[in-house]
Amino acid sequence: MAAETPARPTIDLVRALKNAGLTALIALGLFLPLIGFKTTVDIHNELILETRFQLLAVFVALAVAGSLVMSLVIAPWRAHRSRVAPDSPLRVPPTLARWAPPSALGFVVAYPALVLLLVGFQGGIKWIDNFGIQILIYVMLGFGLNIVVGLAGLLDLGYVAFYAVGSYSYALLAKTFGFSFYMLLPLAGILSAFWGILLGFPVLRLRGDYLAIVTLAFGEIIRLVLINWVPVTNGYAGISGIPRPSFFGIPFTAADDGFAAVFGLEFSPIYRTVFLYYLILGLVLLTAFVTTRLRRLPIGRAWEALREDEIACRSLGINTTNTKLTAFALGAMFAGFAGSFFAARQGFISPESFNFLESATVLSIVVLGGMGSQFGVAVAAIAMIGGTEILRELDVLKGWFGNDFDPTQYRMLVFGMAMVLIMALRPRGLISTRAPSLFLRERKSISGTLVKEGRG
């Protein structure tokens, strides 16, 4: 007897309109103080209040439209899909799965050449630095935090502390002792790993919300130390004049011994930018390789066992103390690498660069990408960091909302709305399937619904 075809769910228009009206009221109450009013200073240096009701109406209309699309299109489609194949994982075509990684790697390697070919030397610095280098830094941070959160299942809200330790370690040692970047890079990672172990010892018995609170406090402690230890860190003023990395001892300066003069080229700051791009790309690839290899080793499988059930993990004879400490140490080490590169790239660091928002951003990248998925982390970093940077370039929006409209002021608003949308449509992240660390005969994707809380 043939199986019955599930009937498509009916669309409740009245309920959709009610939800749209409720969404309009909520959006009006939320956006009225944020967008409807604006304070400016007039020529008499007096603070006056201006209204932007036209812009407010546009945002409310967008919220209503989104609610209608969700109720009339997306919700029925998801209900029908769950009836047809309730637990089926995302199927990726074999050809796409085979050629996507090498194609993506080839594009990343050729990205600076493509940018210079399209926009030239003058406009290439912005696209290589603000997009390429910035995104790769967050990809590396995401890979490191993915060990702690995605593999070991330990919620860490103070990850930016290790990022700061790596940055200040490089800055202080480079300025004080004159060590090179390549000498201090592993040292910064070792120091960050040491602080990761120090954090791991007090929280060995904590999990979930309690662990998150303690790690958040640890991140704030590090930031306050950087602010108040003025004789060493220079407080809010930060550290400037940090030595930049060189090309095998050749500095990127306009002097006679600089990179351009040695190779007979016209001096341009683009050479340093391209060099830094490939430097951070090498660090990202190294991080991805090490993380992948560790995942297949016994320590990687111990992390995943710890994430699934700590009691069962302990009953199998796995040392949970060492497992947690190695997760914290290795995750912190990669954050230290990224922090030392950040300090070398900027030439200036201050405590303002290491606030809680950075930890929240990196954690969002890991969660949105999919717990334990390296490819998902890379995609989420490109979408979040690249998307917010692209908003800076959308001057066309001024033609829609007026010349006074500044798209950069709404980056976090769009970012928050995108996070809510992704979590509503794909609650387990963009990549909710993963290949097993070990397999007997055939490699198969595992649905996120088959592991604890969709992680993995």
C-alpha positions, 0 to 999 in steps of 0.5 A, spaced: 500 500 500 502 506 497 504 511 503 500 517 504 502 524 502 502 529 507 497 534 506 500 541 506 499 545 512 493 550 511 495 558 512 491 562 517 491 569 514 487 571 520 492 569 525 498 572 520 495 578 520 494 578 528 502 577 529 503 582 524 499 587 528 503 585 534 510 585 531 508 592 528 506 594 536 513 591 538 517 594 533 514 601 534 515 601 541 522 598 540 524 603 534 521 609 537 526 611 542 532 608 537 530 611 531 524 616 531 528 621 535 535 624 534 539 629 538 543 634 535 547 640 537 545 647 534 550 653 532 548 655 539 551 649 542 544 647 545 542 640 545 535 639 541 531 633 539 529 632 532 524 627 529 525 621 524 518 618 523 519 617 516 525 612 517 521 609 523 515 608 519 520 604 514 523 600 519 516 598 522 514 596 515 520 592 514 518 588 521 511 587 519 513 584 512 518 580 515 512 577 520 508 576 514 513 572 510 514 568 516 507 566 517 505 565 510 511 562 507 516 560 511 512 557 517 508 553 513 514 550 509 517 548 515 511 544 517 510 541 511 518 539 511 518 536 518 512 532 516 515 529 510 522 528 513 523 530 520 530 528 522 533 528 515 540 532 515 542 537 510 544 533 504 550 536 500 551 534 493 557 530 492 560 534 487 559 540 491 562 537 497 568 535 493 570 541 490 567 546 495 573 546 499 579 547 494 575 552 490 574 556 497 582 555 498 584 557 491 579 563 492 582 565 499 589 565 496 588 569 490 584 574 493 589 579 494 591 579 486 583 579 484 582 585 489 589 589 486 586 587 479 579 590 480 580 596 484 588 597 483 593 599 488 590 605 491 583 602 493 586 595 494 588 596 501 581 597 504 579 591 501 585 587 503 585 589 510 578 591 512 575 585 509 581 580 508 585 580 514 579 582 519 575 576 517 581 571 517 583 574 525 576 572 527 576 566 523 582 564 527 579 566 534 573 562 532 577 556 531 580 557 537 574 558 541 570 552 537 575 547 541 572 550 548 565 551 546 564 546 540 568 540 541 569 540 549 562 543 550 565 548 555 561 555 555 567 560 555 565 568 555 571 571 557 575 568 551 577 575 549 582 575 555 587 570 552 586 575 546 589 581 550 594 576 553 597 575 547 597 582 544 600 585 550 605 580 551 607 581 544 607 589 545 611 589 551 616 584 549 617 587 543 618 594 545 622 592 551 627 587 549 627 588 541 625 581 540 622 579 533 615 577 531 617 570 529 620 569 536 614 572 540 609 569 536 610 562 539 611 565 546 605 569 546 601 563 545 605 559 550 603 565 555 596 565 553 595 557 554 598 558 561 593 563 563 588 558 560 590 553 565 590 558 570 582 559 568 581 552 568 583 550 575 578 554 578 572 552 574 573 544 573 567 543 577 563 548 573 558 547 567 553 551 564 551 558 566 556 557 572 562 556 568 559 562 563 559 567 569 566 565 572 569 566 565 566 572 564 568 575 570 575 572 568 575 576 562 573 583 566 578 582 571 584 581 565 581 588 562 581 592 569 588 589 570 590 592 563 586 599 565 589 600 572 596 597 571 598 603 568 606 603 569 606 596 565 600 597 560 600 605 560 592 604 562 587 607 557 593 610 553 595 604 550 601 602 547 603 605 541 609 604 536 609 596 536 614 593 532 611 591 525 613 584 522 618 584 517 619 580 510 625 575 513 629 581 516 627 586 510 622 592 513 616 595 509 619 602 509 621 607 504 628 607 506 634 604 502 634 597 506 626 597 505 622 592 501 620 596 495 628 598 494 631 591 495 626 588 490 626 595 485 619 596 486 616 603 487 614 604 495 607 603 497 604 601 503 600 595 499 606 591 500 605 590 507 598 589 507 599 583 502 604 580 506 600 581 513 594 578 509 598 571 507 601 571 514 594 571 518 592 566 512 598 561 514 596 562 521 589 560 520 591 554 515 595 552 521 590 552 526 585 549 522 590 543 520 592 542 528 585 542 530 583 537 525 588 533 527 587 533 534 580 532 533 582 525 530 586 523 536 584 520 543 584 527 546 579 530 541 575 524 542 575 525 549 573 532 548 567 530 545 565 525 550 566 530 555 561 534 551 556 529 551 556 526 558 561 528 563 559 522 568 559 517 563 566 520 560 569 519 567 566 512 568 570 510 562 576 512 565 578 519 562 581 524 566 576 529 565 581 534 569 586 534 564 581 534 558 578 540 560 585 543 561 587 541 555 581 544 551 582 551 555 590 551 554 589 550 546 583 554 545 587 560 549 594 558 545 590 560 538 587 566 541 594 568 543 597 567 536 591 571 533 592 577 539 600 577 537 598 578 530 593 583 532 598 587 535 603 587 530 598 589 525 595 595 528 602 598 531 597 600 537 593 597 542 589 599 548 584 596 553 578 598 549 580 593 543 578 587 548 571 588 551 566 583 552 563 585 545 569 581 542 568 575 546 560 575 544 562 576 537 567 570 537 562 566 541 556 568 536 561 566 530 561 559 533 554 558 535 551 561 528 556 557 524 554 550 528 558 547 534 564 543 532 564 545 525 570 549 522 567 550 515 561 553 519 565 558 523 569 560 517 562 561 513 559 565 519 565 569 520 565 571 513 557 573 514 558 577 520 564 581 520 564 582 512 557 583 512 558 589 518 564 592 514 560 592 507 554 596 511 560 601 511 560 602 503 552 602 502 552 609 501 546 607 496 542 607 502 542 614 503 538 615 497 532 611 500 532 614 507 535 621 506 542 624 506 543 624 513 542 616 514 549 613 516 548 606 515 554 604 520 550 606 526 545 601 524 550 595 523 549 592 530 541 593 529 542 589 522 547 584 526 542 582 531 536 582 527 540 577 522 542 573 528 535 572 530 533 570 523 538 565 523 536 562 530 529 562 528 530 558 521 536 554 523 537 553 531 543 549 530 547 553 526 548 554 519 552 547 518 548 543 523 551 536 520 558 534 521 562 528 519 564 523 524 572 523 527 572 516 526 568 511 521 569 504 519 567 503 512 563 509 509 563 516 511 556 519 512 554 526 515 551 526 522 544 530 523 545 535 529 539 532 532 543 526 533 547 529 538 546 533 545 543 539 544 545 539 536 552 540 538 557 537 534 
